[in-house]
Amino acid sequence: MREIYKLNFLLIVFIIFLSKGADGNQDLYSSLSLKKILQSNHSQNMGFIGVRSNAPIIESLSKTYKIDYIANTVEEFSNGNTFVRLSMNVEDKNIVLFIPAKLNSNELMETLLKAFTLKKLGANSVTIFSEGQLGMADLVDLEKSVNIEPWLESAGVDFLANQYKQRKIFNHKRIFKTKPSLNAVVFGIFHPELVKDYAQKSGLEVVASLSKQNISGRKIKFIAPSTEPVNTSFFKNLLVAQRLQNLGAASIEFITPYLPYARSDKVDQDGVSVAGKLVASLIEMSGATSAIFVRAHAPQSEGFFSIPTKNYSGRNTINDYLRSLSVDMVVSPDAGFQKDATLYADELRIPLVVINKQRDPLTAQSKIVGISGPDVKGKNLVIIDDETSSGGTLGKAAGYLTSLGANKVYAVVTHLTGNARAALDSPALEEVVVTNTMPIWARHPKLRVLDISEELSGKENKSRTKLSCQKIFQND
């Protein structure tokens, strides 16, 4: 009798696969496992949601089963970050999130953000329902080492299901403690120049390949920068961190100069979550024992981590160069960056100018309406911001300042996340200065790239502290 039931089950599964065509996914999502979910205890007050590639099918499925469909908005910003917003109250709901078995990096980040947001907005449970065994479609070179289940756990997923079965997600939470180690070494794959410069500044050896002989028992300085496409490079870095842990690294210092999703540091509208917190959890879950980044968008980013962190400002590297330009004033591009711009102005001992903007209530576009601070006529100015993609804000600000009679205008950003074409092509700008926190693909005679590796290694900060102490004792 048991063999007959088993044969019938296999026959049903085989028919499901044969029937996949234009409506194949619809048939798949009508499988036995989904029916078990609908009949289970946590099926009360249920909601369905999908990812962009299957949204029409899941919306239709929700109508078939007369279950709420969770309306949502998803898009990628110009810096490559994925944005998710839910448009429905999910409090106390049991949500089924339908995803493809083979995800690309954007789909995986969308999945994690949706699960994370659902739980943050009060969902009782989140079940991931896939077409088969989960894996990555665009990380083929690392396919054997891909295990996304710990990341799903970090995002708050409770259950995993496919057309065969449903189960509670495994508990992957581990505390990685620093062990006694051999000499520290440096490793990285996405930014060879920064890896080389960092190793030279810190006096450490670069490990060319991942092997137990190279990694076991060593303290690893893992240079893990973001690069385009952002989600792909981020997940690849997480997978490398997992491998380093599995190869027996004594500790892993996750050095990500540009911290992904740092701009998502607060809930500023209904239906969203703090993606920066999710990213911190993913880094920790992948084996990092400490983290270093440069000029995170907001100081609270450090609070998202439970492991030790260092958030270098990048100001030492930038101000050293600005002194050579003999600029007269620092300009903040808006009131929001004024606090940071003040630090630059104070260290350079020059005045601060703030550009005042007003938002049009009809178009939601902001326009420059004036400046606060001293007269800029005949002065050499530097506009400072934390990051730029298109360079549009910098170009417009420079044009306005030259219209007020400014002599020369420079622009400085810590992170270049795009090509800054609007700034580089602006006749009002003398030069656009960036640091190499990310690989710089843009080439332009106006573009100046500063090396951040000495500040990242911590040596520059130690030498400056020593000099400051010497001055204090000399003054005494």
Phi, psi and omega per residue, in radians:
M1 nan -0.725 -3.139
R2 -1.078 -0.668 -3.140
E3 -1.138 -0.610 3.137
I4 -1.153 -0.777 3.111
Y5 -1.074 -0.729 -3.137
K6 -1.120 -0.735 3.136
L7 -1.116 -0.714 3.122
N8 -1.121 -0.724 3.130
F9 -1.077 -0.829 -3.138
L10 -1.106 -0.647 3.124
L11 -1.125 -0.720 3.126
I12 -1.101 -0.798 3.131
V13 -1.058 -0.734 -3.131
F14 -1.115 -0.709 3.118
I15 -1.113 -0.678 3.111
I16 -1.018 -0.789 -3.115
F17 -1.201 -0.682 3.118
L18 -1.130 -0.565 -3.057
S19 -1.409 -0.091 -3.113
K20 -1.225 2.063 3.086
G21 -2.578 -2.225 3.096
A22 -1.064 -0.621 3.139
D23 -1.917 0.481 -3.057
G24 -1.023 -0.789 -3.116
N25 -1.131 -0.619 3.103
Q26 -1.050 -0.765 3.120
D27 -1.132 -0.746 -3.117
L28 -1.046 -0.765 -3.100
Y29 -1.317 -0.017 3.032
S30 -1.717 0.276 -3.007
S31 -1.244 3.051 -3.102
L32 -1.057 -0.729 -3.087
S33 -1.074 -0.745 3.132
L34 -1.126 -0.683 3.122
K35 -1.124 -0.581 3.075
K36 -1.153 -0.696 3.114
I37 -1.073 -0.759 -3.117
L38 -1.158 -0.445 -3.131
Q39 -1.634 -0.124 -3.030
S40 -1.367 3.030 -3.094
N41 -1.121 -0.583 -3.082
H42 -1.576 0.341 3.124
S43 -1.493 -0.147 3.127
Q44 -1.212 2.522 3.110
N45 0.917 0.937 -3.012
M46 -1.618 2.728 3.041
G47 -2.446 2.600 3.104
F48 -1.947 2.539 3.032
I49 -2.656 2.617 3.117
G50 -2.215 -2.897 2.979
V51 -1.866 3.050 -3.013
R52 -1.013 -0.624 -3.058
S53 -1.240 -0.381 -3.121
N54 -2.134 0.165 -3.039
A55 -0.937 -0.813 -3.134
P56 -1.059 -0.674 -3.137
I57 -1.148 -0.762 -3.093
I58 -1.209 -0.627 3.088
E59 -1.105 -0.711 3.093
S60 -1.159 -0.700 3.131
L61 -1.080 -0.700 -3.138
S62 -1.097 -0.605 3.099
K63 -1.206 -0.676 3.138
T64 -1.055 -0.782 -3.106
Y65 -1.594 0.021 -3.134
K66 0.974 0.862 -3.141
I67 -2.113 2.521 -3.116
D68 -1.028 2.329 2.998
Y69 -1.682 2.225 -3.083
I70 -1.486 1.752 3.132
A71 -1.118 2.505 -3.071
N72 -2.708 2.831 3.094
T73 -2.151 2.349 3.110
V74 -2.382 2.362 3.057
E75 -2.713 2.806 3.032
E76 -1.814 2.258 3.088
F77 -1.328 2.996 -3.100
S78 -1.111 -0.414 3.123
N79 -1.540 0.112 3.082
G80 1.588 -0.119 3.129
N81 -1.309 2.478 3.121
T82 -1.568 2.399 3.132
F83 -2.029 2.308 3.128
V84 -2.236 2.330 3.058
R85 -2.409 2.250 3.086
L86 -1.641 2.429 -3.053
S87 -1.909 0.408 -3.081
M88 -2.557 2.571 3.087
N89 -1.231 2.169 -3.109
V90 -2.005 0.179 -3.074
E91 -1.016 2.247 3.113
D92 1.192 0.133 3.117
K93 -1.466 2.659 2.990
N94 -1.783 1.950 -2.953
I95 -1.792 2.381 2.962
V96 -1.872 2.095 -3.137
L97 -1.840 1.949 -3.070
F98 -1.574 2.234 -3.119
I99 -2.398 2.752 3.021
P100 -1.180 2.755 3.109
A101 -1.223 -0.688 3.115
K102 -1.832 1.933 -3.071
L103 -1.769 2.492 2.894
N104 -1.512 3.025 -3.002
S105 -1.104 -0.671 3.115
N106 -1.155 -0.675 3.107
E107 -1.172 -0.659 3.113
L108 -1.138 -0.779 3.119
M109 -1.130 -0.679 3.072
E110 -1.054 -0.755 3.126
T111 -1.072 -0.835 -3.120
L112 -1.107 -0.763 -3.140
L113 -1.142 -0.673 3.132
K114 -1.169 -0.779 3.113
A115 -1.095 -0.781 -3.129
F116 -1.083 -0.759 -3.132
T117 -1.189 -0.715 3.113
L118 -0.996 -0.792 -3.124
K119 -1.225 -0.670 3.131
K120 -1.157 -0.486 3.141
L121 -1.599 0.164 2.973
G122 1.772 0.186 3.095
A123 -1.068 2.451 -3.126
N124 -1.242 -0.746 3.112
S125 -2.642 2.717 3.067
V126 -2.251 2.125 3.080
T127 -1.921 2.218 3.033
I128 -1.567 2.159 3.106
F129 -2.020 2.051 -3.102
S130 -2.063 2.931 -3.120
E131 -1.348 -0.263 -3.103
G132 -3.086 -2.733 3.132
Q133 -1.166 2.294 -3.040
L134 -1.267 2.521 3.100
G135 -2.886 3.136 -3.108
M136 -1.883 2.346 -3.119
A137 -1.493 -0.479 -3.044
D138 -1.975 0.265 3.055
L139 -2.132 0.874 -3.039
V140 -1.054 -0.653 -3.093
D141 -1.160 -0.355 3.134
L142 -2.009 0.291 -2.983
E143 -0.981 -0.671 -3.071
K144 -1.149 -0.455 -3.071
S145 -1.780 0.084 -3.086
V146 -1.336 2.146 3.005
N147 -2.433 1.730 -3.038
I148 -1.550 -0.075 -3.084
E149 -1.061 -0.710 3.085
P150 -1.048 -0.580 3.131
W151 -1.228 -0.667 3.086
L152 -1.094 -0.684 3.097
E153 -1.097 -0.741 3.111
S154 -1.040 -0.568 -3.128
A155 -1.426 -0.096 3.074
G156 1.725 0.193 3.140
V157 -1.180 2.386 -3.099
D158 -1.741 -0.680 -3.055
F159 -2.319 2.608 2.993
L160 -2.049 2.439 3.128
A161 -2.574 2.641 2.949
N162 -2.468 -2.900 -3.049
Q163 -1.215 -0.171 -3.112
Y164 -1.709 -0.737 -2.996
K165 -2.764 2.971 3.044
Q166 -2.291 2.472 3.104
R167 -2.624 2.788 3.048
K168 -1.288 2.504 -3.111
I169 -1.175 2.480 3.139
F170 -1.195 2.699 3.072
N171 -1.556 1.876 -3.121
H172 -1.747 -0.012 -3.032
K173 -1.147 2.098 3.102
R174 -2.318 2.646 3.058
I175 -1.777 2.024 -3.132
F176 -1.588 2.026 -3.117
K177 -1.814 2.488 3.071
T178 -1.143 2.302 3.138
K179 -1.878 2.840 3.008
P180 -0.967 2.352 -2.969
S181 -2.250 2.828 2.958
L182 -1.390 -2.895 3.137
N183 -1.041 2.544 3.090
A184 -1.273 2.576 3.083
V185 -2.347 2.861 -3.096
V186 -1.971 2.418 3.076
F187 -2.504 2.579 3.070
G188 -3.065 2.723 -3.080
I189 -2.136 -0.408 -2.978
F190 -1.725 -0.225 -3.055
H191 -2.479 1.254 -3.039
P192 -0.973 -0.651 -3.129
E193 -1.126 -0.766 3.137
L194 -1.181 -0.666 3.089
V195 -1.022 -0.821 -3.130
K196 -1.122 -0.827 -3.121
D197 -1.120 -0.742 -3.139
Y198 -1.087 -0.763 -3.135
A199 -1.091 -0.733 3.130
Q200 -1.125 -0.769 -3.108
K201 -1.178 -0.602 -3.089
S202 -1.638 -0.133 3.121
G203 1.236 0.577 -3.093
L204 -1.981 2.794 3.118
E205 -1.445 2.514 3.053
V206 -1.646 2.248 3.065
V207 -1.560 2.152 -3.041
A208 -1.449 -0.475 -3.086
S209 -2.489 2.785 -3.140
L210 -1.602 1.998 3.052
S211 -2.611 2.773 -3.125
K212 -1.075 -0.624 -3.141
Q213 -1.105 -0.696 -3.112
N214 -1.358 -0.519 -2.938
I215 -1.841 -0.677 -2.985
S216 -0.978 2.212 3.079
G217 1.382 0.045 -3.084
R218 -1.791 2.661 3.001
K219 -1.487 2.063 -3.029
I220 -1.741 2.185 2.961
K221 -1.662 1.700 -3.024
F222 -1.653 1.892 3.090
I223 -1.389 1.886 -2.990
A224 -2.185 1.170 -3.093
P225 -1.360 2.786 2.994
S226 -1.431 2.553 3.011
T227 -2.612 2.942 -3.109
E228 -1.380 2.433 -0.183
P229 -1.287 2.433 -2.963
V230 -1.063 -0.837 -3.086
N231 -1.099 -0.699 3.139
T232 -1.112 -0.835 -3.125
S233 -1.132 -0.636 3.138
F234 -1.107 -0.843 -3.114
F235 -1.200 -0.589 3.067
K236 -1.113 -0.716 3.094
N237 -1.095 -0.679 3.103
L238 -1.124 -0.689 3.124
L239 -1.155 -0.675 3.085
V240 -1.112 -0.724 3.098
A241 -1.049 -0.702 3.072
Q242 -1.041 -0.760 -3.134
R243 -1.142 -0.734 3.114
L244 -1.018 -0.738 3.115
Q245 -1.117 -0.777 -3.117
N246 -1.173 -0.465 3.127
L247 -1.454 0.017 3.016
G248 1.626 0.433 3.088
A249 -1.021 2.403 3.117
A250 -1.195 -0.644 3.066
S251 -2.776 2.764 -3.135
I252 -2.278 1.957 3.026
E253 -1.604 1.909 -3.032
F254 -1.500 1.735 -3.068
I255 -1.703 1.723 -3.138
T256 -2.033 1.551 -2.994
P257 -0.916 -0.706 3.038
Y258 -1.848 1.840 -3.077
L259 -1.289 2.026 -3.116
P260 -1.062 2.508 3.047
Y261 1.101 0.344 3.131
A262 -1.160 -0.404 3.114
R263 -1.235 -0.377 3.087
S264 -1.552 1.359 -3.023
D265 -1.985 0.047 3.139
K266 -2.781 2.825 3.068
V267 -1.559 1.846 -3.068
D268 -1.874 0.042 3.061
Q269 -2.797 2.848 3.141
D270 -1.158 2.549 3.007
G271 1.470 0.167 3.136
V272 -2.103 2.939 3.082
S273 -2.280 3.057 -3.134
V274 -1.577 1.663 -3.084
A275 -1.115 -0.486 3.116
G276 -1.040 -0.621 3.095
K277 -1.181 -0.705 3.100
L278 -1.074 -0.787 -3.128
V279 -1.063 -0.731 3.104
A280 -1.059 -0.752 3.128
S281 -1.120 -0.676 3.131
L282 -1.144 -0.716 3.119
I283 -1.100 -0.769 3.137
E284 -1.147 -0.744 -3.114
M285 -1.123 -0.429 -3.103
S286 -1.471 -0.029 3.004
G287 2.033 -0.022 -3.132
A288 -1.154 2.377 3.082
T289 -1.785 -0.226 3.020
S290 -2.785 2.867 -3.095
A291 -2.459 2.522 3.078
I292 -2.257 2.373 3.028
F293 -2.536 2.957 -3.092
V294 -2.077 2.222 3.038
R295 0.770 1.066 2.991
A296 -1.026 2.631 -3.014
H297 -0.976 -0.588 3.130
A298 -2.478 2.562 -3.117
P299 -1.031 -0.481 -3.081
Q300 -1.162 -0.206 3.101
S301 -1.001 -0.619 3.113
E302 -1.091 -0.565 -3.130
G303 -1.245 -0.242 3.112
F304 -1.303 -0.326 -3.086
F305 -1.687 2.587 2.990
S306 -1.804 -0.175 3.067
I307 -1.585 2.821 3.106
P308 -1.057 2.430 -3.140
T309 -2.341 2.731 2.980
K310 -2.304 2.254 3.137
N311 -2.031 1.615 3.135
Y312 -1.311 2.499 -3.047
S313 -1.430 -0.496 -3.024
G314 1.429 -0.093 -3.062
R315 -1.168 -0.622 -3.141
N316 -1.022 -0.830 -3.138
T317 -1.113 -0.768 -3.084
I318 -1.237 -0.797 -3.088
N319 -1.147 -0.589 3.068
D320 -1.010 -0.701 3.135
Y321 -1.295 -0.687 -3.103
L322 -1.110 -0.560 3.105
R323 -1.082 -0.556 3.133
S324 -1.279 -0.323 3.138
L325 -1.526 -0.246 -3.114
S326 0.982 0.898 3.110
V327 -1.349 2.650 -3.073
D328 -1.690 -0.491 -3.071
M329 -2.589 2.601 2.997
V330 -1.710 2.401 -3.131
V331 -2.056 2.198 3.003
S332 -1.564 2.262 -3.073
P333 -1.197 -0.259 3.081
D334 -2.872 3.049 -3.113
A335 -1.182 -0.479 -3.108
G336 -1.140 -0.496 -3.109
F337 -1.721 0.084 -3.038
Q338 -1.020 -0.718 -3.102
K339 -1.066 -0.786 3.128
D340 -1.175 -0.756 -3.124
A341 -1.076 -0.575 3.122
T342 -1.083 -0.639 3.126
L343 -1.106 -0.737 3.088
Y344 -1.093 -0.823 -3.107
A345 -1.078 -0.733 -3.131
D346 -1.125 -0.746 -3.117
E347 -1.213 -0.573 3.103
L348 -1.492 -0.202 -3.138
R349 1.027 0.852 3.072
I350 -2.337 2.824 -3.090
P351 -1.192 2.831 3.107
L352 -1.970 2.405 3.033
V353 -2.104 2.390 3.131
V354 -2.063 2.238 3.078
I355 -1.415 2.210 -3.136
N356 -1.636 2.322 -3.131
K357 -2.186 2.732 3.107
Q358 -2.345 2.337 -3.101
R359 -1.619 2.263 3.097
D360 -1.286 2.095 -3.084
P361 -1.145 -0.380 -3.123
L362 -1.472 -0.787 -3.077
T363 -1.732 -0.215 -3.074
A364 1.129 0.184 3.087
Q365 -1.543 2.490 3.116
S366 -1.715 2.568 3.111
K367 -2.320 2.642 -3.132
I368 -1.345 2.287 -3.119
V369 -2.084 -0.044 3.128
G370 2.757 -3.007 3.095
I371 -2.309 2.743 3.003
S372 -2.028 2.294 -3.128
G373 2.252 -2.981 -3.092
P374 -1.224 2.904 3.121
D375 -1.133 2.352 -3.088
V376 -1.710 -0.022 -3.072
K377 -1.053 2.226 3.110
G378 1.331 0.102 -3.067
K379 -1.748 2.698 3.003
N380 -1.649 2.128 -2.998
L381 -2.055 2.673 3.004
V382 -2.264 2.124 3.059
I383 -1.529 2.225 -3.093
I384 -2.094 2.325 3.092
D385 -2.497 2.916 -3.103
D386 -1.417 -0.633 3.126
E387 -2.734 2.795 3.046
T388 -2.577 2.634 3.066
S389 -1.968 -1.156 -3.133
S390 -1.509 -0.410 -3.091
G391 1.465 0.136 -3.084
G392 -1.076 -0.787 -3.140
T393 -1.065 -0.749 -3.132
L394 -1.145 -0.738 -3.141
G395 -1.109 -0.760 3.137
K396 -1.161 -0.727 3.135
A397 -1.101 -0.743 3.137
A398 -1.118 -0.723 3.115
G399 -1.074 -0.710 3.134
Y400 -1.160 -0.732 -3.106
L401 -1.164 -0.665 3.096
T402 -1.196 -0.528 3.088
S403 -1.176 -0.363 3.096
L404 -1.584 0.033 3.067
G405 1.741 0.205 3.109
A406 -1.062 2.508 -3.111
N407 -1.329 -1.102 3.087
K408 -2.278 2.496 3.139
V409 -2.217 2.195 3.062
Y410 -1.953 2.759 3.065
A411 -2.230 2.390 3.133
V412 -2.285 2.265 3.010
V413 -2.321 2.565 3.117
T414 -1.276 -0.742 -3.052
H415 -2.102 2.214 3.012
L416 -1.792 1.873 -3.064
T417 -1.748 0.006 3.109
G418 -2.514 -2.467 -3.138
N419 -1.890 -0.080 3.121
A420 0.877 0.574 -3.042
R421 -1.030 -0.714 -3.107
A422 -1.110 -0.607 3.116
A423 -1.316 -0.785 -3.096
L424 -1.140 -0.562 -3.135
D425 -1.509 -0.098 -3.114
S426 -1.308 2.171 3.101
P427 -1.173 -0.257 -3.117
A428 -1.389 -0.257 -3.094
L429 -1.792 2.284 3.090
E430 -1.344 -0.676 -3.029
E431 -2.811 2.557 3.026
V432 -2.001 2.078 -3.053
V433 -1.895 2.253 3.132
V434 -2.334 2.853 3.001
T435 -1.806 2.860 -3.079
N436 -1.606 0.752 3.063
T437 -1.146 -0.419 3.039
M438 -2.210 2.717 3.039
P439 -1.032 2.312 -3.106
I440 -1.736 1.930 3.140
W441 -1.612 -0.427 -3.106
A442 -1.170 2.520 3.068
R443 -2.265 2.225 -3.115
H444 -2.865 2.464 3.141
P445 -1.058 -0.408 3.133
K446 -1.511 -0.134 -3.038
L447 -1.561 2.195 3.102
R448 -2.071 2.188 -3.106
V449 -1.902 2.182 3.112
L450 -1.764 2.463 -3.122
D451 -1.479 2.144 -3.085
I452 -1.656 -0.024 -2.948
S453 -1.094 -0.637 -3.126
E454 -1.150 -0.688 3.100
E455 -1.182 -0.678 3.114
L456 -1.090 -0.649 -3.103
S457 -1.243 -0.288 3.131
G458 1.523 -0.174 -3.091
K459 -1.178 -0.685 -3.118
E460 -1.117 -0.710 -3.140
N461 -1.143 -0.658 3.114
K462 -1.143 -0.742 -3.121
S463 -1.177 -0.647 3.114
R464 -1.185 -0.670 3.103
T465 -1.102 -0.718 3.135
K466 -1.109 -0.748 3.119
L467 -1.124 -0.707 -3.139
S468 -1.097 -0.737 3.125
C469 -1.123 -0.683 3.114
Q470 -1.073 -0.728 3.139
K471 -1.123 -0.666 -3.132
I472 -1.097 -0.818 -3.102
F473 -1.212 -0.576 3.093
Q474 -1.151 -0.667 3.134
N475 -1.177 -0.574 3.110
D476 -1.207 nan nan
